[in-house]
Amino acid sequence: MKNILCFGDSNTWGFIPGSDHKRYSKQDRWTGILSEMLGSSYEVIEEGLMEEVKTNTKKSLENTLNSLGYEKIDALCKKLRR
């Protein structure tokens, strides 16, 4: 099985515009549709964040990736491609 990591904003999270932080159902979110289209050979991992959370998380992710160094990031990417 191959993994696909979808890391994004409120669109990836499935935010319903104009709602009070409500989200679309899994089968209606684009990540759910992608998962359905690809079938059981792929696992779609959904990591969407709302804007107010995303800013701090993005900085944290950037710091983590920078501290790993290129070789470790490359190894992680290769592992995710399996």
ZANU-319075 format. One record per atom (N, C-alpha, C, O): residue in three letters; atom name; residue number from 1; x, y, z. Coordinates in nm, 4 decimals. Example, Ala and Ser with C-alpha at 12.3 -4.5 7.8 and 13.67 -1.06 7.14 Angstrom:
// ZANU-319075
torkol res=ALA&atom=N&n=1&x=1.3190&y=-0.5690&z=0.7800
torkol res=ALA&atom=CA&n=1&x=1.2300&y=-0.4500&z=0.7800
torkol res=ALA&atom=C&n=1&x=1.3200&y=-0.3300&z=0.7800
torkol res=ALA&atom=O&n=1&x=1.4236&y=-0.3319&z=0.8465
torkol res=SER&atom=N&n=2&x=1.2850&y=-0.2250&z=0.7080
torkol res=SER&atom=CA&n=2&x=1.3670&y=-0.1060&z=0.7140
torkol res=SER&atom=C&n=2&x=1.2900&y=0.0030&z=0.7870
torkol res=SER&atom=O&n=2&x=1.3409&y=0.1138&z=0.8039
***
This chain:
// ZANU-319075
torkol res=MET&atom=N&n=1&x=0.0841&y=-0.1180&z=0.0000
torkol res=MET&atom=CA&n=1&x=0.0000&y=0.0000&z=0.0000
torkol res=MET&atom=C&n=1&x=0.0885&y=0.1242&z=0.0000
torkol res=MET&atom=O&n=1&x=0.1877&y=0.1313&z=0.0725
torkol res=LYS&atom=N&n=2&x=0.0513&y=0.2207&z=-0.0816
torkol res=LYS&atom=CA&n=2&x=0.1219&y=0.3485&z=-0.0870
torkol res=LYS&atom=C&n=2&x=0.0436&y=0.4514&z=-0.0059
torkol res=LYS&atom=O&n=2&x=-0.0792&y=0.4471&z=0.0015
torkol res=ASN&atom=N&n=3&x=0.1182&y=0.5442&z=0.0548
torkol res=ASN&atom=CA&n=3&x=0.0577&y=0.6497&z=0.1351
torkol res=ASN&atom=C&n=3&x=0.0680&y=0.7829&z=0.0624
torkol res=ASN&atom=O&n=3&x=0.1688&y=0.8126&z=-0.0018
torkol res=ILE&atom=N&n=4&x=-0.0373&y=0.8621&z=0.0735
torkol res=ILE&atom=CA&n=4&x=-0.0368&y=0.9982&z=0.0196
torkol res=ILE&atom=C&n=4&x=-0.0737&y=1.0905&z=0.1352
torkol res=ILE&atom=O&n=4&x=-0.1828&y=1.0808&z=0.1913
torkol res=LEU&atom=N&n=5&x=0.0181&y=1.1799&z=0.1700
torkol res=LEU&atom=CA&n=5&x=-0.0063&y=1.2748&z=0.2773
torkol res=LEU&atom=C&n=5&x=-0.0583&y=1.4046&z=0.2170
torkol res=LEU&atom=O&n=5&x=0.0091&y=1.4673&z=0.1352
torkol res=CYS&atom=N&n=6&x=-0.1780&y=1.4444&z=0.2576
torkol res=CYS&atom=CA&n=6&x=-0.2380&y=1.5704&z=0.2129
torkol res=CYS&atom=C&n=6&x=-0.2297&y=1.6678&z=0.3293
torkol res=CYS&atom=O&n=6&x=-0.3109&y=1.6626&z=0.4216
torkol res=PHE&atom=N&n=7&x=-0.1313&y=1.7564&z=0.3243
torkol res=PHE&atom=CA&n=7&x=-0.1103&y=1.8548&z=0.4296
torkol res=PHE&atom=C&n=7&x=-0.1527&y=1.9903&z=0.3751
torkol res=PHE&atom=O&n=7&x=-0.0943&y=2.0399&z=0.2787
torkol res=GLY&atom=N&n=8&x=-0.2528&y=2.0495&z=0.4358
torkol res=GLY&atom=CA&n=8&x=-0.3013&y=2.1747&z=0.3791
torkol res=GLY&atom=C&n=8&x=-0.3812&y=2.2575&z=0.4768
torkol res=GLY&atom=O&n=8&x=-0.3724&y=2.2401&z=0.5983
torkol res=ASP&atom=N&n=9&x=-0.4584&y=2.3470&z=0.4214
torkol res=ASP&atom=CA&n=9&x=-0.5338&y=2.4437&z=0.5000
torkol res=ASP&atom=C&n=9&x=-0.6774&y=2.3974&z=0.5210
torkol res=ASP&atom=O&n=9&x=-0.7063&y=2.2778&z=0.5221
torkol res=SER&atom=N&n=10&x=-0.7663&y=2.4939&z=0.5374
torkol res=SER&atom=CA&n=10&x=-0.9071&y=2.4630&z=0.5644
torkol res=SER&atom=C&n=10&x=-0.9739&y=2.3881&z=0.4492
torkol res=SER&atom=O&n=10&x=-1.0714&y=2.3162&z=0.4714
torkol res=ASN&atom=N&n=11&x=-0.9238&y=2.4034&z=0.3278
torkol res=ASN&atom=CA&n=11&x=-0.9793&y=2.3263&z=0.2154
torkol res=ASN&atom=C&n=11&x=-0.9519&y=2.1777&z=0.2333
torkol res=ASN&atom=O&n=11&x=-1.0384&y=2.0943&z=0.2065
torkol res=THR&atom=N&n=12&x=-0.8318&y=2.1449&z=0.2783
torkol res=THR&atom=CA&n=12&x=-0.7967&y=2.0053&z=0.3041
torkol res=THR&atom=C&n=12&x=-0.8731&y=1.9540&z=0.4257
torkol res=THR&atom=O&n=12&x=-0.9137&y=1.8379&z=0.4287
torkol res=TRP&atom=N&n=13&x=-0.8927&y=2.0387&z=0.5247
torkol res=TRP&atom=CA&n=13&x=-0.9678&y=2.0018&z=0.6459
torkol res=TRP&atom=C&n=13&x=-1.1142&y=1.9752&z=0.6120
torkol res=TRP&atom=O&n=13&x=-1.1796&y=1.8932&z=0.6765
torkol res=GLY&atom=N&n=14&x=-1.1653&y=2.0450&z=0.5107
torkol res=GLY&atom=CA&n=14&x=-1.3036&y=2.0246&z=0.4679
torkol res=GLY&atom=C&n=14&x=-1.4009&y=2.1287&z=0.5220
torkol res=GLY&atom=O&n=14&x=-1.5204&y=2.1021&z=0.5350
torkol res=PHE&atom=N&n=15&x=-1.3493&y=2.2467&z=0.5532
torkol res=PHE&atom=CA&n=15&x=-1.4308&y=2.3546&z=0.6102
torkol res=PHE&atom=C&n=15&x=-1.5472&y=2.3915&z=0.5179
torkol res=PHE&atom=O&n=15&x=-1.5295&y=2.4088&z=0.3973
torkol res=ILE&atom=N&n=16&x=-1.6651&y=2.4029&z=0.5762
torkol res=ILE&atom=CA&n=16&x=-1.7828&y=2.4478&z=0.5023
torkol res=ILE&atom=C&n=16&x=-1.7891&y=2.5999&z=0.5150
torkol res=ILE&atom=O&n=16&x=-1.8112&y=2.6512&z=0.6247
torkol res=PRO&atom=N&n=17&x=-1.7701&y=2.6734&z=0.4045
torkol res=PRO&atom=CA&n=17&x=-1.7707&y=2.8198&z=0.4101
torkol res=PRO&atom=C&n=17&x=-1.9006&y=2.8739&z=0.4717
torkol res=PRO&atom=O&n=17&x=-2.0100&y=2.8252&z=0.4432
torkol res=GLY&atom=N&n=18&x=-1.8849&y=2.9747&z=0.5558
torkol res=GLY&atom=CA&n=18&x=-2.0003&y=3.0378&z=0.6189
torkol res=GLY&atom=C&n=18&x=-2.0524&y=2.9635&z=0.7403
torkol res=GLY&atom=O&n=18&x=-2.1473&y=3.0085&z=0.8046
torkol res=SER&atom=N&n=19&x=-1.9916&y=2.8502&z=0.7726
torkol res=SER&atom=CA&n=19&x=-2.0361&y=2.7742&z=0.8895
torkol res=SER&atom=C&n=19&x=-1.9503&y=2.8090&z=1.0103
torkol res=SER&atom=O&n=19&x=-1.8494&y=2.8785&z=0.9985
torkol res=ASP&atom=N&n=20&x=-1.9911&y=2.7606&z=1.1246
torkol res=ASP&atom=CA&n=20&x=-1.9166&y=2.7840&z=1.2480
torkol res=ASP&atom=C&n=20&x=-1.8231&y=2.6648&z=1.2716
torkol res=ASP&atom=O&n=20&x=-1.8468&y=2.5829&z=1.3605
torkol res=HIS&atom=N&n=21&x=-1.7177&y=2.6562&z=1.1916
torkol res=HIS&atom=CA&n=21&x=-1.6167&y=2.5500&z=1.1993
torkol res=HIS&atom=C&n=21&x=-1.6737&y=2.4105&z=1.1746
torkol res=HIS&atom=O&n=21&x=-1.6276&y=2.3129&z=1.2338
torkol res=LYS&atom=N&n=22&x=-1.7725&y=2.4015&z=1.0884
torkol res=LYS&atom=CA&n=22&x=-1.8243&y=2.2710&z=1.0493
torkol res=LYS&atom=C&n=22&x=-1.7480&y=2.2245&z=0.9261
torkol res=LYS&atom=O&n=22&x=-1.6947&y=2.3050&z=0.8498
torkol res=ARG&atom=N&n=23&x=-1.7439&y=2.0920&z=0.9083
torkol res=ARG&atom=CA&n=23&x=-1.6718&y=2.0382&z=0.7938
torkol res=ARG&atom=C&n=23&x=-1.7596&y=1.9422&z=0.7154
torkol res=ARG&atom=O&n=23&x=-1.8546&y=1.8835&z=0.7672
torkol res=TYR&atom=N&n=24&x=-1.7238&y=1.9287&z=0.5887
torkol res=TYR&atom=CA&n=24&x=-1.7931&y=1.8341&z=0.5030
torkol res=TYR&atom=C&n=24&x=-1.7659&y=1.6921&z=0.5528
torkol res=TYR&atom=O&n=24&x=-1.6667&y=1.6683&z=0.6217
torkol res=SER&atom=N&n=25&x=-1.8531&y=1.5989&z=0.5185
torkol res=SER&atom=CA&n=25&x=-1.8316&y=1.4590&z=0.5547
torkol res=SER&atom=C&n=25&x=-1.7103&y=1.4052&z=0.4790
torkol res=SER&atom=O&n=25&x=-1.6706&y=1.4607&z=0.3765
torkol res=LYS&atom=N&n=26&x=-1.6524&y=1.2981&z=0.5297
torkol res=LYS&atom=CA&n=26&x=-1.5310&y=1.2422&z=0.4683
torkol res=LYS&atom=C&n=26&x=-1.5501&y=1.2135&z=0.3199
torkol res=LYS&atom=O&n=26&x=-1.4617&y=1.2437&z=0.2397
torkol res=GLN&atom=N&n=27&x=-1.6627&y=1.1562&z=0.2822
torkol res=GLN&atom=CA&n=27&x=-1.6837&y=1.1217&z=0.1409
torkol res=GLN&atom=C&n=27&x=-1.7049&y=1.2445&z=0.0526
torkol res=GLN&atom=O&n=27&x=-1.6926&y=1.2349&z=-0.0695
torkol res=ASP&atom=N&n=28&x=-1.7368&y=1.3604&z=0.1126
torkol res=ASP&atom=CA&n=28&x=-1.7565&y=1.4833&z=0.0351
torkol res=ASP&atom=C&n=28&x=-1.6329&y=1.5721&z=0.0283
torkol res=ASP&atom=O&n=28&x=-1.6266&y=1.6633&z=-0.0541
torkol res=ARG&atom=N&n=29&x=-1.5340&y=1.5460&z=0.1148
torkol res=ARG&atom=CA&n=29&x=-1.4097&y=1.6238&z=0.1106
torkol res=ARG&atom=C&n=29&x=-1.3259&y=1.5747&z=-0.0068
torkol res=ARG&atom=O&n=29&x=-1.3349&y=1.4581&z=-0.0452
torkol res=TRP&atom=N&n=30&x=-1.2441&y=1.6635&z=-0.0643
torkol res=TRP&atom=CA&n=30&x=-1.1651&y=1.6239&z=-0.1814
torkol res=TRP&atom=C&n=30&x=-1.0709&y=1.5093&z=-0.1497
torkol res=TRP&atom=O&n=30&x=-1.0417&y=1.4270&z=-0.2364
torkol res=THR&atom=N&n=31&x=-1.0228&y=1.5031&z=-0.0250
torkol res=THR&atom=CA&n=31&x=-0.9340&y=1.3928&z=0.0124
torkol res=THR&atom=C&n=31&x=-1.0092&y=1.2597&z=0.0138
torkol res=THR&atom=O&n=31&x=-0.9529&y=1.1561&z=-0.0216
torkol res=GLY&atom=N&n=32&x=-1.1342&y=1.2625&z=0.0541
torkol res=GLY&atom=CA&n=32&x=-1.2166&y=1.1422&z=0.0518
torkol res=GLY&atom=C&n=32&x=-1.2471&y=1.0973&z=-0.0901
torkol res=GLY&atom=O&n=32&x=-1.2472&y=0.9781&z=-0.1205
torkol res=ILE&atom=N&n=33&x=-1.2730&y=1.1946&z=-0.1762
torkol res=ILE&atom=CA&n=33&x=-1.2989&y=1.1642&z=-0.3177
torkol res=ILE&atom=C&n=33&x=-1.1728&y=1.1049&z=-0.3817
torkol res=ILE&atom=O&n=33&x=-1.1805&y=1.0082&z=-0.4575
torkol res=LEU&atom=N&n=34&x=-1.0566&y=1.1640&z=-0.3504
torkol res=LEU&atom=CA&n=34&x=-0.9296&y=1.1118&z=-0.4019
torkol res=LEU&atom=C&n=34&x=-0.9089&y=0.9683&z=-0.3543
torkol res=LEU&atom=O&n=34&x=-0.8715&y=0.8818&z=-0.4335
torkol res=SER&atom=N&n=35&x=-0.9325&y=0.9426&z=-0.2280
torkol res=SER&atom=CA&n=35&x=-0.9167&y=0.8089&z=-0.1718
torkol res=SER&atom=C&n=35&x=-1.0060&y=0.7078&z=-0.2428
torkol res=SER&atom=O&n=35&x=-0.9632&y=0.5969&z=-0.2745
torkol res=GLU&atom=N&n=36&x=-1.1286&y=0.7470&z=-0.2668
torkol res=GLU&atom=CA&n=36&x=-1.2241&y=0.6608&z=-0.3362
torkol res=GLU&atom=C&n=36&x=-1.1782&y=0.6323&z=-0.4798
torkol res=GLU&atom=O&n=36&x=-1.1889&y=0.5195&z=-0.5278
torkol res=MET&atom=N&n=37&x=-1.1276&y=0.7346&z=-0.5469
torkol res=MET&atom=CA&n=37&x=-1.0824&y=0.7184&z=-0.6854
torkol res=MET&atom=C&n=37&x=-0.9603&y=0.6273&z=-0.6961
torkol res=MET&atom=O&n=37&x=-0.9485&y=0.5497&z=-0.7909
torkol res=LEU&atom=N&n=38&x=-0.8692&y=0.6370&z=-0.5984
torkol res=LEU&atom=CA&n=38&x=-0.7451&y=0.5601&z=-0.6038
torkol res=LEU&atom=C&n=38&x=-0.7642&y=0.4145&z=-0.5628
torkol res=LEU&atom=O&n=38&x=-0.6909&y=0.3267&z=-0.6083
torkol res=GLY&atom=N&n=39&x=-0.8604&y=0.3895&z=-0.4788
torkol res=GLY&atom=CA&n=39&x=-0.8860&y=0.2524&z=-0.4358
torkol res=GLY&atom=C&n=39&x=-0.7988&y=0.2082&z=-0.3194
torkol res=GLY&atom=O&n=39&x=-0.7290&y=0.2887&z=-0.2577
torkol res=SER&atom=N&n=40&x=-0.8043&y=0.0797&z=-0.2908
torkol res=SER&atom=CA&n=40&x=-0.7416&y=0.0253&z=-0.1705
torkol res=SER&atom=C&n=40&x=-0.5892&y=0.0116&z=-0.1787
torkol res=SER&atom=O&n=40&x=-0.5261&y=-0.0257&z=-0.0798
torkol res=SER&atom=N&n=41&x=-0.5302&y=0.0404&z=-0.2923
torkol res=SER&atom=CA&n=41&x=-0.3837&y=0.0343&z=-0.3044
torkol res=SER&atom=C&n=41&x=-0.3164&y=0.1573&z=-0.2439
torkol res=SER&atom=O&n=41&x=-0.1942&y=0.1614&z=-0.2301
torkol res=TYR&atom=N&n=42&x=-0.3967&y=0.2569&z=-0.2081
torkol res=TYR&atom=CA&n=42&x=-0.3445&y=0.3823&z=-0.1530
torkol res=TYR&atom=C&n=42&x=-0.4172&y=0.4177&z=-0.0245
torkol res=TYR&atom=O&n=42&x=-0.5367&y=0.3924&z=-0.0092
torkol res=GLU&atom=N&n=43&x=-0.3418&y=0.4770&z=0.0676
torkol res=GLU&atom=CA&n=43&x=-0.4028&y=0.5345&z=0.1871
torkol res=GLU&atom=C&n=43&x=-0.3826&y=0.6854&z=0.1797
torkol res=GLU&atom=O&n=43&x=-0.2693&y=0.7330&z=0.1725
torkol res=VAL&atom=N&n=44&x=-0.4912&y=0.7596&z=0.1816
torkol res=VAL&atom=CA&n=44&x=-0.4845&y=0.9049&z=0.1790
torkol res=VAL&atom=C&n=44&x=-0.4916&y=0.9542&z=0.3232
torkol res=VAL&atom=O&n=44&x=-0.5920&y=0.9356&z=0.3920
torkol res=ILE&atom=N&n=45&x=-0.3834&y=1.0172&z=0.3671
torkol res=ILE&atom=CA&n=45&x=-0.3745&y=1.0680&z=0.5031
torkol res=ILE&atom=C&n=45&x=-0.4072&y=1.2163&z=0.4993
torkol res=ILE&atom=O&n=45&x=-0.3361&y=1.2947&z=0.4365
torkol res=GLU&atom=N&n=46&x=-0.5128&y=1.2538&z=0.5653
torkol res=GLU&atom=CA&n=46&x=-0.5639&y=1.3910&z=0.5617
torkol res=GLU&atom=C&n=46&x=-0.5146&y=1.4687&z=0.6833
torkol res=GLU&atom=O&n=46&x=-0.5493&y=1.4356&z=0.7967
torkol res=GLU&atom=N&n=47&x=-0.4343&y=1.5713&z=0.6600
torkol res=GLU&atom=CA&n=47&x=-0.3828&y=1.6564&z=0.7668
torkol res=GLU&atom=C&n=47&x=-0.4106&y=1.8028&z=0.7322
torkol res=GLU&atom=O&n=47&x=-0.3182&y=1.8808&z=0.7090
torkol res=GLY&atom=N&n=48&x=-0.5366&y=1.8384&z=0.7292
torkol res=GLY&atom=CA&n=48&x=-0.5758&y=1.9759&z=0.7013
torkol res=GLY&atom=C&n=48&x=-0.5917&y=2.0540&z=0.8300
torkol res=GLY&atom=O&n=48&x=-0.6365&y=1.9999&z=0.9310
torkol res=LEU&atom=N&n=49&x=-0.5552&y=2.1805&z=0.8266
torkol res=LEU&atom=CA&n=49&x=-0.5616&y=2.2656&z=0.9448
torkol res=LEU&atom=C&n=49&x=-0.6370&y=2.3938&z=0.9144
torkol res=LEU&atom=O&n=49&x=-0.6257&y=2.4506&z=0.8057
torkol res=MET&atom=N&n=50&x=-0.7131&y=2.4374&z=1.0114
torkol res=MET&atom=CA&n=50&x=-0.7808&y=2.5659&z=0.9990
torkol res=MET&atom=C&n=50&x=-0.6757&y=2.6773&z=1.0084
torkol res=MET&atom=O&n=50&x=-0.5699&y=2.6564&z=1.0678
torkol res=GLU&atom=N&n=51&x=-0.7023&y=2.7924&z=0.9522
torkol res=GLU&atom=CA&n=51&x=-0.6047&y=2.9020&z=0.9410
torkol res=GLU&atom=C&n=51&x=-0.5422&y=2.9404&z=1.0741
torkol res=GLU&atom=O&n=51&x=-0.4207&y=2.9588&z=1.0811
torkol res=GLU&atom=N&n=52&x=-0.6214&y=2.9530&z=1.1797
torkol res=GLU&atom=CA&n=52&x=-0.5659&y=2.9993&z=1.3063
torkol res=GLU&atom=C&n=52&x=-0.4689&y=2.8986&z=1.3677
torkol res=GLU&atom=O&n=52&x=-0.3810&y=2.9369&z=1.4448
torkol res=VAL&atom=N&n=53&x=-0.4836&y=2.7725&z=1.3350
torkol res=VAL&atom=CA&n=53&x=-0.3931&y=2.6693&z=1.3833
torkol res=VAL&atom=C&n=53&x=-0.2742&y=2.6552&z=1.2895
torkol res=VAL&atom=O&n=53&x=-0.1625&y=2.6269&z=1.3330
torkol res=LYS&atom=N&n=54&x=-0.2988&y=2.6750&z=1.1613
torkol res=LYS&atom=CA&n=54&x=-0.1984&y=2.6501&z=1.0581
torkol res=LYS&atom=C&n=54&x=-0.0731&y=2.7349&z=1.0750
torkol res=LYS&atom=O&n=54&x=0.0373&y=2.6848&z=1.0535
torkol res=THR&atom=N&n=55&x=-0.0867&y=2.8615&z=1.1127
torkol res=THR&atom=CA&n=55&x=0.0282&y=2.9512&z=1.1214
torkol res=THR&atom=C&n=55&x=0.1331&y=2.8963&z=1.2169
torkol res=THR&atom=O&n=55&x=0.2506&y=2.8875&z=1.1814
torkol res=ASN&atom=N&n=56&x=0.0919&y=2.8593&z=1.3374
torkol res=ASN&atom=CA&n=56&x=0.1874&y=2.8066&z=1.4349
torkol res=ASN&atom=C&n=56&x=0.2377&y=2.6689&z=1.3961
torkol res=ASN&atom=O&n=56&x=0.3550&y=2.6376&z=1.4166
torkol res=THR&atom=N&n=57&x=0.1510&y=2.5868&z=1.3406
torkol res=THR&atom=CA&n=57&x=0.1902&y=2.4519&z=1.3013
torkol res=THR&atom=C&n=57&x=0.2893&y=2.4558&z=1.1859
torkol res=THR&atom=O&n=57&x=0.3842&y=2.3775&z=1.1827
torkol res=LYS&atom=N&n=58&x=0.2673&y=2.5473&z=1.0905
torkol res=LYS&atom=CA&n=58&x=0.3581&y=2.5592&z=0.9759
torkol res=LYS&atom=C&n=58&x=0.4977&y=2.5966&z=1.0239
torkol res=LYS&atom=O&n=58&x=0.5965&y=2.5404&z=0.9767
torkol res=LYS&atom=N&n=59&x=0.5068&y=2.6910&z=1.1171
torkol res=LYS&atom=CA&n=59&x=0.6372&y=2.7306&z=1.1707
torkol res=LYS&atom=C&n=59&x=0.7030&y=2.6128&z=1.2419
torkol res=LYS&atom=O&n=59&x=0.8231&y=2.5899&z=1.2275
torkol res=SER&atom=N&n=60&x=0.6245&y=2.5391&z=1.3179
torkol res=SER&atom=CA&n=60&x=0.6759&y=2.4231&z=1.3899
torkol res=SER&atom=C&n=60&x=0.7249&y=2.3164&z=1.2926
torkol res=SER&atom=O&n=60&x=0.8310&y=2.2576&z=1.3132
torkol res=LEU&atom=N&n=61&x=0.6474&y=2.2908&z=1.1858
torkol res=LEU&atom=CA&n=61&x=0.6867&y=2.1930&z=1.0856
torkol res=LEU&atom=C&n=61&x=0.8145&y=2.2366&z=1.0149
torkol res=LEU&atom=O&n=61&x=0.9045&y=2.1553&z=0.9939
torkol res=GLU&atom=N&n=62&x=0.8232&y=2.3637&z=0.9782
torkol res=GLU&atom=CA&n=62&x=0.9438&y=2.4144&z=0.9120
torkol res=GLU&atom=C&n=62&x=1.0655&y=2.3985&z=1.0021
torkol res=GLU&atom=O&n=62&x=1.1719&y=2.3576&z=0.9557
torkol res=ASN&atom=N&n=63&x=1.0508&y=2.4305&z=1.1305
torkol res=ASN&atom=CA&n=63&x=1.1627&y=2.4152&z=1.2240
torkol res=ASN&atom=C&n=63&x=1.2043&y=2.2695&z=1.2367
torkol res=ASN&atom=O&n=63&x=1.3233&y=2.2384&z=1.2412
torkol res=THR&atom=N&n=64&x=1.1059&y=2.1803&z=1.2425
torkol res=THR&atom=CA&n=64&x=1.1355&y=2.0373&z=1.2534
torkol res=THR&atom=C&n=64&x=1.2086&y=1.9881&z=1.1295
torkol res=THR&atom=O&n=64&x=1.3102&y=1.9195&z=1.1409
torkol res=LEU&atom=N&n=65&x=1.1584&y=2.0222&z=1.0114
torkol res=LEU&atom=CA&n=65&x=1.2226&y=1.9782&z=0.8871
torkol res=LEU&atom=C&n=65&x=1.3624&y=2.0355&z=0.8737
torkol res=LEU&atom=O&n=65&x=1.4543&y=1.9662&z=0.8298
torkol res=ASN&atom=N&n=66&x=1.3792&y=2.1625&z=0.9116
torkol res=ASN&atom=CA&n=66&x=1.5119&y=2.2243&z=0.9039
torkol res=ASN&atom=C&n=66&x=1.6109&y=2.1559&z=0.9980
torkol res=ASN&atom=O&n=66&x=1.7286&y=2.1415&z=0.9651
torkol res=SER&atom=N&n=67&x=1.5631&y=2.1141&z=1.1142
torkol res=SER&atom=CA&n=67&x=1.6521&y=2.0492&z=1.2110
torkol res=SER&atom=C&n=67&x=1.6896&y=1.9076&z=1.1680
torkol res=SER&atom=O&n=67&x=1.7931&y=1.8562&z=1.2105
torkol res=LEU&atom=N&n=68&x=1.6080&y=1.8441&z=1.0851
torkol res=LEU&atom=CA&n=68&x=1.6368&y=1.7080&z=1.0399
torkol res=LEU&atom=C&n=68&x=1.7525&y=1.7027&z=0.9419
torkol res=LEU&atom=O&n=68&x=1.8295&y=1.6068&z=0.9417
torkol res=GLY&atom=N&n=69&x=1.7651&y=1.8033&z=0.8598
torkol res=GLY&atom=CA&n=69&x=1.8676&y=1.8015&z=0.7566
torkol res=GLY&atom=C&n=69&x=1.8171&y=1.7299&z=0.6324
torkol res=GLY&atom=O&n=69&x=1.7224&y=1.6516&z=0.6391
torkol res=TYR&atom=N&n=70&x=1.8799&y=1.7568&z=0.5201
torkol res=TYR&atom=CA&n=70&x=1.8339&y=1.7056&z=0.3908
torkol res=TYR&atom=C&n=70&x=1.8300&y=1.5536&z=0.3845
torkol res=TYR&atom=O&n=70&x=1.7339&y=1.4963&z=0.3333
torkol res=GLU&atom=N&n=71&x=1.9336&y=1.4876&z=0.4361
torkol res=GLU&atom=CA&n=71&x=1.9421&y=1.3417&z=0.4240
torkol res=GLU&atom=C&n=71&x=1.8239&y=1.2732&z=0.4916
torkol res=GLU&atom=O&n=71&x=1.7675&y=1.1786&z=0.4367
torkol res=LYS&atom=N&n=72&x=1.7860&y=1.3202&z=0.6102
torkol res=LYS&atom=CA&n=72&x=1.6758&y=1.2585&z=0.6828
torkol res=LYS&atom=C&n=72&x=1.5422&y=1.2870&z=0.6149
torkol res=LYS&atom=O&n=72&x=1.4536&y=1.2015&z=0.6131
torkol res=ILE&atom=N&n=73&x=1.5277&y=1.4064&z=0.5595
torkol res=ILE&atom=CA&n=73&x=1.4035&y=1.4402&z=0.4879
torkol res=ILE&atom=C&n=73&x=1.3923&y=1.3528&z=0.3639
torkol res=ILE&atom=O&n=73&x=1.2850&y=1.3005&z=0.3339
torkol res=ASP&atom=N&n=74&x=1.5029&y=1.3370&z=0.2918
torkol res=ASP&atom=CA&n=74&x=1.5034&y=1.2527&z=0.1725
torkol res=ASP&atom=C&n=74&x=1.4673&y=1.1082&z=0.2087
torkol res=ASP&atom=O&n=74&x=1.3901&y=1.0442&z=0.1375
torkol res=ALA&atom=N&n=75&x=1.5222&y=1.0573&z=0.3178
torkol res=ALA&atom=CA&n=75&x=1.4919&y=0.9207&z=0.3620
torkol res=ALA&atom=C&n=75&x=1.3448&y=0.9079&z=0.4003
torkol res=ALA&atom=O&n=75&x=1.2810&y=0.8070&z=0.3702
torkol res=LEU&atom=N&n=76&x=1.2911&y=1.0103&z=0.4668
torkol res=LEU&atom=CA&n=76&x=1.1498&y=1.0093&z=0.5043
torkol res=LEU&atom=C&n=76&x=1.0614&y=1.0080&z=0.3797
torkol res=LEU&atom=O&n=76&x=0.9633&y=0.9337&z=0.3741
torkol res=CYS&atom=N&n=77&x=1.0952&y=1.0890&z=0.2807
torkol res=CYS&atom=CA&n=77&x=1.0175&y=1.0934&z=0.1560
torkol res=CYS&atom=C&n=77&x=1.0209&y=0.9584&z=0.0853
torkol res=CYS&atom=O&n=77&x=0.9190&y=0.9128&z=0.0335
torkol res=LYS&atom=N&n=78&x=1.1376&y=0.8942&z=0.0827
torkol res=LYS&atom=CA&n=78&x=1.1493&y=0.7631&z=0.0193
torkol res=LYS&atom=C&n=78&x=1.0638&y=0.6604&z=0.0922
torkol res=LYS&atom=O&n=78&x=1.0010&y=0.5747&z=0.0299
torkol res=LYS&atom=N&n=79&x=1.0621&y=0.6699&z=0.2249
torkol res=LYS&atom=CA&n=79&x=0.9813&y=0.5778&z=0.3041
torkol res=LYS&atom=C&n=79&x=0.8322&y=0.5972&z=0.2772
torkol res=LYS&atom=O&n=79&x=0.7567&y=0.5002&z=0.2695
torkol res=LEU&atom=N&n=80&x=0.7910&y=0.7213&z=0.2632
torkol res=LEU&atom=CA&n=80&x=0.6504&y=0.7507&z=0.2356
torkol res=LEU&atom=C&n=80&x=0.6093&y=0.7052&z=0.0956
torkol res=LEU&atom=O&n=80&x=0.4921&y=0.6760&z=0.0720
torkol res=ARG&atom=N&n=81&x=0.7047&y=0.6990&z=0.0026
torkol res=ARG&atom=CA&n=81&x=0.6746&y=0.6578&z=-0.1350
torkol res=ARG&atom=C&n=81&x=0.6474&y=0.5096&z=-0.1484
torkol res=ARG&atom=O&n=81&x=0.5897&y=0.4663&z=-0.2482
torkol res=ARG&atom=N&n=82&x=0.6877&y=0.4310&z=-0.0502
torkol res=ARG&atom=CA&n=82&x=0.6685&y=0.2840&z=-0.0582
torkol res=ARG&atom=C&n=82&x=0.5251&y=0.2453&z=-0.0557
torkol res=ARG&atom=O&n=82&x=0.4930&y=0.1266&z=-0.0616
***
